[in-house]
Amino acid sequence: MIHVIGGGLAGSEAAWQAAEAGVTVTLHEMRPVRATAVHQTDGLAELVCSNSFRGDKLDNAVGVLKEEMRRLGSLVMRAADQARVPAGAALAVDRHLFSRLVTETVSSHPRVTIAREEIDHVPTPESGWSPVIIATGPLTSEALSADIQRLVGDEHLAFYDAISPIVLADSIDMSKVFRASRWDRSVWRAPDAPVAPESDGDYLNCPFTKDEYDAFYDALVAAESATVHDFDAVKFFEGCLPIEVMAHRGRDTLRFGPMKPVGLTDPRTGRFPYAAAQLRQDTIAGDHYSLVGFQTQIKWGDQARVLRLIPGLEQAEFVRFGMVHRNTYICGPKVLRPTWQTRFRDDLFFAGQVSGVEGYVESAASGLLAGRNAAALAQGQAPRTLPRTTAMGALAHYVSHADPAHYQPSNITHGIMEPLQDPPRDKARKKALIADRALAALQDWLAAPALIAR
């Protein structure tokens, strides 16, 4: 039997993959016995930050990663595709439906048992728990975190992450916002869904004049943080910085980041606005919208006051305010192999954000391979690595081979994939070749026979 600790994206995917491979699995999830600071339900794979899985085309690395996962029978990708909501060229989901689909699918699998209990230590082989996958995510409990630190030493690290606010759709002043996708990127709709004449984009855009932006910026940098005041001393993940942290880097930082106006033509002026805040649909019903890139740790009272300076949100009702939380992760290059096994113990795996990856898709991908490899080990077969020419293989190689002295969690990017030999100058052609090579390598990997463990 395989034991998976943690019922997030990585843990749910790992349990599903192992069970589908024919191995019995116990999935240990501490909620609702032990709550976290940010989870709102006891559902598996609950999304606590954004509802976006990012780009879904093969011209970006995360799109390639998604397609690889689909071809490997990923539960997370299947649920995400079923719970999809409009988000232009990105894959975004109704977070409640997504979690429900994952929970129902995993709990109904005949080889999976879900144990609602907190595991406060790393199980040893002597306890009868082997193999073990630790996929407790960024919110690993204090007791288990301390035991992981004892096990791996000073390589147990942490950084801070923040989540975006969500507003009630009925409270948005639609006379001040306009619907558009940046650069008119293709709009996703459900198959055979009717296309309304006014549906010309997947995002609601709140356009700023210079005066409106200056007023918003001044209020933002003056707002009181809920927890962390010394921005320079705290380690944040660069891909998910709180807006106030970005704002303190300079007045125009937001205009070149989450509030960039380029590609968004205001139909009332025919021009790009001075700045723009985007709202992305958060539920299939369209009754909730999340602020794109507006993760924040500002105190809730100040948060409401500042965010209501956004044009169209003057009377906004907030379903959820943004908040900050601590992400815990290990130093993968010192602890992990590219199979997601630990270097010091064959039957112990780490997966998800605690393993040192960043992002929903990357977390699920690590769980997918950890689950498959744990199942192989349980069946007397050798765990396998994917080639670096695949997105999954490149991610595993980065986590296990990056410079440990300067290690930080990473999203999948073309930069960590094996470079092409004699790449073409045309960027679009180059990206297409990388995607074709990755999917061909995955197909070859799938066709290769399993190896018996020595």
Salt bridges, closest charged atoms under 4 A:
GLU20 OE2 - HIS109 NE2 2.79
GLU29 OE2 - ARG31 NE 3.09
GLU46 OE1 - ARG31 NH1 3.46
ASP56 OD1 - ARG70 NH2 3.24
ASP56 OD2 - ARG84 NH2 2.91
ASP59 OD2 - ARG185 NH2 3.86
GLU67 OE1 - ARG70 NH1 3.87
GLU67 OE2 - ARG71 NE 2.92
ASP81 OD1 - ARG70 NH2 2.90
GLU104 OE2 - ARG100 NE 3.99
GLU117 OE2 - HIS28 ND1 2.74
GLU118 OE2 - ARG34 NH1 3.07
ASP120 OD1 - HIS121 ND1 2.85
GLU142 OE1 - ARG34 NH2 2.52
ASP147 OD1 - ARG150 NE 2.83
GLU155 OE2 - LYS334 NZ 3.85
ASP214 OD2 - LYS210 NZ 2.85
ASP214 OD1 - ARG251 NH1 3.26
ASP218 OD1 - ARG251 NH2 2.75
GLU224 OE2 - LYS299 NZ 3.19
GLU238 OE2 - ARG249 NH2 2.98
ASP252 OD1 - ARG255 NH1 3.34
ASP266 OD1 - ARG268 NE 3.24
ASP282 OD1 - ARG95 NH2 2.78
ASP302 OD1 - ARG305 NH2 3.54
GLU314 OE2 - LYS176 NZ 3.08
ASP346 OD1 - ARG337 NH2 2.49
ASP347 OD1 - ARG345 NE 2.55
GLU362 OE2 - ARG54 NH2 2.61
ASP403 OD2 - HIS406 ND1 2.92
